[in-house]
């Protein structure tokens, strides 16, 4: 019973992201008539606003000891801001609403990670996190049909209402999640800054920034890459299904992987998988070959996107797990993603379509070779924090 509410939360909240991430840009462009530049600015506002907001919510959760309550509050605020966005249609208003949404939404996943790890530990984490992947997959495939069935015309106008409904439902799941002693510890003032000076954490954050700075752009710009090879939206959709095929079973094995190779081993394997994936994309124009290597996406996600939070969990005390996880998100999905998308898009336009993919392949190989020297053996930072 301890796992059920957390599994439901991941399914519902990431289900909402399965609607927002693939379809929000299309809604802004096709339903509201925004230019490509305006769409880019609105979507870029999400990680930009998140960089400022994420650490504040992490500190609030750790200072109060109410990690479950803060998580539920963030999900509720995300839902309300989505409701507000349904009322806006002008560029300035939508940009403001998106920034407001991002101030809450971007802290939800790191807080959910901290809460799930605190309640279940690494061995139980993958079993609930996999439901997030299943929710994302279910909603990204079902949304077009469900929106038409619900009477939205055009169907894309259902994007924000669907995200709001799923986020609101996740609040109930968050409030039903288990309360365990590790989630109630409070950190004293200034504790977070002392954690930042702990060597493993100080080394982890720039490492996370670097691998996100090279791989986020290739992921987000992937539809443009596929189009340059003669593919279309249906091709991209099929490749996304291939990406998730391996991620689902691997996510259930997170605890086993952490026990066998450790968090550093998981990150290393993820980097090597991304190296093979993106190097292949840089070297071939055959979409059949490109599709075949997309199954490595699951290895990369579980290795890097789960391995980094697990490493943080190994080196941060329980009273600072929310603070640490929001820092990891800020460094990677925040700063790293912004740099990667801006530089990657520029490289596509001014160097070559393959340029971001060649750079990602080289960078992930170098980072994999440096990892064991860069990230020290995990040690609980009791003295440092």
C-alpha positions in Angstrom: 0.0 0.0 0.0 3.0 2.3 0.6 3.8 2.2 -3.2 0.3 2.7 -4.6 -0.2 6.5 -4.0 3.4 7.2 -5.2 2.9 5.1 -8.3 -0.4 7.0 -8.9 1.3 10.3 -8.5 4.0 9.5 -11.0 1.4 8.2 -13.5 -0.9 11.2 -13.3 1.7 14.0 -13.2 4.0 12.6 -15.9 0.8 11.8 -17.8 0.2 15.5 -17.9 3.7 16.0 -19.2 2.9 13.5 -21.9 0.3 16.0 -23.1 2.2 19.2 -22.4 5.7 18.4 -23.9 4.7 17.0 -27.3 1.6 19.2 -27.9 2.0 22.6 -26.2 4.2 24.0 -29.0 1.7 22.8 -31.6 -1.2 24.4 -29.7 0.6 27.7 -29.5 1.5 27.7 -33.2 -1.5 26.2 -34.8 -4.4 27.2 -32.4 -3.1 30.6 -31.2 -1.1 31.6 -34.3 2.2 32.3 -32.5 5.3 32.5 -34.6 8.1 30.0 -34.2 10.2 32.5 -32.3 7.3 33.2 -29.9 6.8 29.5 -29.4 10.5 29.1 -28.6 10.4 31.9 -26.1 7.4 30.5 -24.3 8.9 27.0 -24.1 12.3 28.4 -23.0 10.6 30.2 -20.1 10.0 26.9 -18.4 13.6 26.0 -17.6 14.6 29.6 -17.2 12.0 30.3 -14.5 12.7 26.9 -12.9 16.3 27.8 -12.3 15.2 30.5 -9.9 12.3 28.7 -8.3 13.5 25.1 -7.8 16.1 25.7 -5.0 13.6 27.8 -3.0 11.0 25.0 -3.0 13.6 22.5 -2.1 14.8 24.6 0.9 11.2 25.1 2.0 10.5 21.4 2.0 13.7 20.6 4.0 13.3 23.5 6.4 9.7 22.6 7.3 10.1 18.8 7.1 6.9 18.8 5.1 8.1 17.3 1.9 4.9 15.6 1.1 2.9 18.7 1.8 5.1 20.9 -0.4 4.9 18.4 -3.2 1.1 18.4 -3.1 1.1 22.2 -3.0 3.3 22.5 -6.0 1.1 20.0 -8.0 -2.0 22.0 -7.0 -0.4 25.3 -8.0 0.7 23.8 -11.3 -2.9 22.8 -11.9 -4.2 26.2 -11.1 -1.7 28.0 -13.3 -2.7 25.7 -16.2 -6.4 26.7 -15.6 -5.3 30.3 -15.8 -3.5 29.6 -19.1 -6.7 28.3 -20.6 -8.0 31.9 -20.3 -5.1 33.5 -22.2 -4.5 33.8 -25.9 -2.1 36.8 -26.4 1.6 36.2 -26.4 2.4 38.4 -23.4 -0.3 36.8 -21.3 0.6 33.3 -22.3 4.3 34.0 -21.6 3.4 35.3 -18.1 1.2 32.3 -17.4 3.9 29.9 -18.6 6.4 31.5 -16.3 4.0 31.2 -13.4 3.4 27.5 -14.2 7.1 26.9 -14.4 7.8 28.4 -11.0 5.8 25.5 -9.5 6.0 22.7 -12.1 9.8 22.5 -12.4 10.2 21.7 -8.7 7.6 18.9 -8.8 9.8 16.1 -10.3 12.8 16.6 -8.0 10.5 16.8 -5.0 8.7 13.7 -6.1 12.1 12.0 -6.5 13.1 13.0 -3.0 9.8 11.9 -1.5 9.8 8.5 -3.3 13.4 7.8 -2.4 12.8 8.8 1.2 9.7 6.6 1.4 10.9 3.5 -0.5 14.7 3.8 -0.9 16.6 3.1 -4.1 15.4 -0.5 -4.3 11.7 0.5 -4.4 12.1 3.7 -6.4 12.2 2.2 -9.8 8.9 0.3 -9.2 7.0 3.5 -8.7 9.0 5.7 -11.1 8.2 3.3 -14.0 4.5 4.4 -13.7 5.6 7.9 -14.7 6.9 6.5 -18.0 3.7 4.5 -18.5 1.6 7.6 -17.8 3.6 9.6 -20.2 3.3 7.0 -22.9 -0.4 6.5 -22.3 -1.2 10.2 -22.5 1.0 11.0 -25.5 -0.8 8.3 -27.5 -4.3 8.8 -26.2 -4.5 12.6 -26.1 -5.6 13.2 -29.8 -8.4 10.7 -29.6 -9.6 11.7 -26.1 -9.6 15.4 -26.9 -11.7 14.9 -29.9 -14.0 12.5 -28.0 -14.4 15.2 -25.3 -15.6 17.7 -27.9 -12.7 20.1 -28.1 -12.5 21.7 -31.4 -9.8 21.9 -32.6 -8.4 19.1 -30.4 -5.3 21.0 -29.5 -7.3 23.4 -27.4 -7.6 20.6 -24.9 -3.8 20.7 -24.0 -4.0 23.0 -21.0 -7.3 21.6 -19.6 -6.0 18.1 -19.8 -2.7 19.0 -18.0 -4.6 20.9 -15.3 -6.9 17.9 -14.7 -4.1 15.4 -14.4 -2.1 17.7 -12.2 -5.1 18.2 -9.9 -5.7 14.5 -9.7 -2.0 14.0 -8.7 -2.6 16.2 -5.6 -4.8 13.5 -4.1 -2.2 10.9 -4.7 0.5 13.1 -3.1 -1.5 13.7 0.0 -2.2 9.9 0.3 1.5 9.0 0.0 3.1 7.4 3.1 4.6 9.4 6.0 7.9 8.0 7.1 10.5 9.4 9.6 13.0 10.1 6.9 10.5 12.5 5.2 9.9 14.5 8.4 13.5 15.6 9.3 14.1 19.3 9.3 17.3 21.1 8.3 18.6 24.1 10.3 19.2 27.5 8.6 22.4 27.5 6.4 22.5 23.7 6.2 22.0 23.7 2.4 25.0 25.9 1.7 27.2 23.6 3.8 26.0 20.7 1.7 27.1 22.6 -1.4 30.6 22.6 -0.1 30.7 18.8 0.3 33.1 17.4 -2.3 30.8 14.8 -3.9 28.0 17.3 -4.3 30.3 20.1 -5.6 31.6 17.7 -8.2 28.2 16.3 -9.2 26.5 19.5 -10.1 28.9 20.7 -12.8 29.0 17.1 -14.2 25.2 17.0 -14.4 25.3 20.5 -16.1 27.7 19.2 -18.7 26.0 16.1 -19.8 22.6 17.9 -20.0 24.3 20.7 -22.0 25.2 18.2 -24.7 22.2 15.9 -24.8 19.1 18.0 -24.1 19.4 19.9 -27.4 19.7 16.7 -29.5 16.6 15.3 -27.8 14.4 18.4 -28.2 15.7 19.1 -31.7 15.2 15.5 -32.8 12.1 16.2 -34.9 14.1 18.7 -37.0 16.9 16.1 -37.4 14.3 13.5 -38.5 12.7 16.0 -41.0 16.2 16.7 -42.5 16.4 12.9 -43.2 13.0 12.8 -44.9 10.9 11.8 -42.0 7.7 13.4 -40.7 5.6 13.6 -37.5 4.5 10.0 -37.8 8.2 9.0 -38.0 9.0 10.9 -34.9 6.0 9.3 -33.1 7.2 5.8 -34.0 10.7 6.6 -32.8 9.4 7.9 -29.5 7.6 4.5 -29.0 11.0 2.8 -29.6 12.6 5.1 -27.1 10.2 4.1 -24.4 10.1 0.3 -25.1 13.4 -0.4 -23.2 13.0 2.4 -20.7 9.9 0.7 -19.1 11.5 -2.6 -18.1 14.8 -0.9 -17.2 13.1 1.5 -14.8 11.8 -1.5 -12.8 15.4 -2.7 -12.4 16.8 0.6 -10.9 17.3 -0.9 -7.5 19.1 -4.0 -8.9 21.3 -1.8 -11.1 22.2 0.5 -8.1 23.1 -2.5 -6.0 25.2 -4.1 -8.7 27.2 -1.2 -10.2 26.3 1.7 -8.0 25.1 5.2 -9.1 28.4 6.0 -10.7 28.3 2.8 -12.8 24.7 3.6 -13.9 25.8 7.1 -15.0 28.7 5.7 -16.9 26.6 3.1 -18.7 24.1 5.8 -19.6 26.8 8.1 -21.0 28.2 5.3 -23.2 24.7 4.4 -24.5 24.1 8.1 -25.4 27.5 8.2 -27.1 26.6 5.3 -29.4 23.1 6.7 -30.0 24.1 10.3 -31.0 27.3 9.3 -32.8 25.2 7.0 -35.0 22.8 9.8 -35.7 25.7 12.1 -36.8 27.2 9.5 -39.1 24.1 8.1 -40.9 21.2 9.4 -43.0 19.3 6.1 -42.9 16.3 6.5 -40.7 16.1 2.8 -40.2 19.5 2.8 -38.5 18.5 6.0 -36.6 15.3 4.3 -35.4 17.3 1.2 -34.3 19.6 3.1 -31.9 16.7 5.0 -30.3 16.1 2.0 -28.0 19.3 3.2 -26.2 17.2 6.2 -25.0 16.0 4.0 -22.1 19.5 3.1 -21.1 20.5 6.8 -21.1 17.5 7.9 -19.1 17.8 5.2 -16.4 21.6 5.6 -16.4 22.0 9.4 -16.3 18.6 10.9 -15.3 18.1 8.4 -12.5 21.7 7.6 -11.7 22.5 11.3 -10.8 19.6 11.6 -8.3 20.7 8.2 -6.8 24.2 9.5 -6.4 22.9 12.6 -4.6 20.8 10.3 -2.4 23.9 8.4 -1.4 25.9 11.5 -0.4 23.2 13.9 1.0 21.7 13.4 4.5 17.9 12.8 4.7 17.3 16.3 6.0 18.7 17.8 2.8 17.4 15.4 0.1 14.9 17.8 -1.3 17.4 20.7 -1.5 19.9 18.4 -3.2 17.5 17.1 -5.7 16.3 20.5 -6.7 20.0 21.6 -7.2 20.5 18.6 -9.5 17.4 19.6 -11.5 18.5 23.2 -11.7 22.0 22.3 -12.9 20.7 19.8 -15.5 17.2 20.3 -16.7 17.5 24.1 -16.0 20.9 25.6 -16.9 22.1 22.6 -19.0 18.9 22.4 -21.1 18.9 26.1 -21.8 22.5 26.1 -23.1 22.0 22.9 -25.0 18.9 24.1 -26.9 20.3 27.5 -27.7 23.7 26.3 -28.9 22.2 23.2 -30.6 19.7 25.2 -32.6 22.5 27.7 -33.6 24.7 24.8 -34.7 22.0 23.2 -36.8 21.4 26.5 -38.6 25.0 27.6 -39.0 27.2 24.5 -39.0 25.3 21.4 -39.9 22.2 19.5 -38.9 24.5 16.7 -37.6 26.6 19.1 -35.5 24.8 18.8 -32.2 24.7 15.0 -32.5 28.4 14.7 -33.3 29.2 17.0 -30.3 26.9 15.0 -28.0 28.6 11.7 -29.1 32.1 13.1 -28.4 31.2 14.8 -25.1 29.4 11.8 -23.6 32.4 9.5 -24.4 34.8 12.0 -22.7 32.5 12.4 -19.7 32.2 8.6 -19.4 36.1 8.3 -19.4 36.4 11.1 -16.8 33.6 10.0 -14.5 35.4 7.7 -12.1 38.0 10.5 -11.4 35.5 13.3 -11.4 32.9 11.9 -9.1 34.4 10.6 -5.8 33.2 7.5 -4.0 29.9 8.4 -2.2 30.4 9.3 1.4 27.6 10.6 3.7 28.4 14.3 4.2 27.7 14.3 7.9 30.6 16.6 8.8 30.2 18.8 5.8 26.5 19.3 6.2 
